[in-house]
């Protein structure tokens, strides 16, 4: 059994990603990788009984560290290895509607949490949809506009 990691990327291939060295990199890259990991899991479910998983890895860079979503897999497991190569070959180009919503939701959650930390907002004033810190369960067959209408930020 040999565990391998295949880098998929921090975001879909045609999307802009957080830039290492920028003041907002850490917060933005965590948000992007978390949502991209969820999008990949939704779009490419892990094969049953395979030795594969989607993980967020951090790597050294001249300007600090950077993050990417990777597939961790056992290269002696044909299903796991096939899954890794499928993800590498079929990486989505754009965010889907659910991911776009989740990115906006997480950014709003971060702003609300910051407001509570600095005392600009009472915890009781945080809207219910953000209190658990868990993403709302969203239908995958709706557009971004429909999601916003049904689940206002």
N, C-alpha and C positions, 0 to 999 in steps of 0.2 A: 504494500500500500504506500503510495507516494502522494502526499497532499501538494497540490499546485494551486496557484492563484493566477487568474486571468483578469487583467485590467479591462474594464468595460468603459469607464469614463466617469466624470463627475456629473454630467448632464447629457441629454440627448445630443447626437452628433452635430446638428445644425443650430443649437442654442448657445447663447453666450453663458459662460461660466464665471464664477467669482475669480478674481485675479490675485494670485499670490503676491504678497507685499502690500496690498491695499489695506487701509484701516478696517474695512468691513469684511475682510476675507474670511476670518474665522467663523463669524456668525452666518454669513451668507453661504459659505461652502458646506457647513453642517446642514443647513436647511436644504440646499440643493441636493446633496448626496442622500439625505434621508428620504426626500420625495422621489428621487430617481430610483432608489432601491425599491420603494413601494410600487412605483410604476412598472419596473421590470418584473417584480413578483406577480403583479396583476396581469401583465401582458404575456409573460412566459412562466406559467406555474412550474414549480420544481417537479421533476419526475418522481413519482412515488417510489419509495425505497431506494433512492439514489443517495450517493455520498456527495451531495452538492449543496451549497448555500450561497446566498448573496450577503456580502459583508462590505463594510466601509473600512478602507485601509488608509493609513497616513504614510507618506513617503517624504524623504528629505529632498530639499530643493535649495538652490543658491540663496533664495530670498526667504527661506523658512521651510515650513512643511506644507504639503498639499494633500488633498484627499481625493479618492476615487472610489467608485463602487466596483467591486471585484467579484468574480465567481471563485469560491473556494471549492475545489473538487478533488476527488480521488482519481488519479489517472489510470487506475486499474479497473475502474467502474465504467463500462461503456456508456451507460445512460448519463452518468454525471459528466463525463468528458464530452459527450455529444451535446449536452445542455450548455456547457461552457462555450463550445464552438458555435452553437446556434446563436447564443447571445452576442458573441463577438461579431458574427456575420450579419445578424439582423437587428443590431442596435437601433432603436427608434431615432428618427431624425428630429422630431419635435415633441414637446410636452403634449400629453393628452389633456382633455378638459378637466378630469379629476386632479391631475397633477398641478395644473395651473391654479385651480382652486386651493389645493393644499399649500402651495407656495405662498399664496396671498394670506391664507388662514394662519400659517406659521409666522409670517411677518407681523401680522396683526397681534397674534398671541405674544410675540416678543415685545412689541410696543406696550401692550397692556401690562405684562409682567414688569417691565422697566418702570412704568408709571406707578405701580404698586410699591416696588422697591424704594423708589425715591420719595414716596409719600404723596404723590400728585393724585393718587386714586386709592380709594378704599377697596380692599379685596371683595367686599359685597357688591361693589359697583361694576365688577367684571361681568360681562354678559354670560349667561348660562352656557352658551355653546363653547366657551373657552375654559370654563372652570375645571373640568376634568383634565385638561391638557391632552386629551385624546381626540384625534381627528373624528369629525362626524362621519357616519356611515353614508356614503354618497352613491347614488346610482351611476353606473358606468355608461349608460345609454343616453346621457343628456349632454347638451352643449355647455360650454362655460357660462354663457348668459343664463341658461335655464338653471344651472347650479346656483348661480348668484341670486336668482329670483327666489329659489326654493330655500336656500340657506344663506341669508344675508350676512355679510361680514360686518 
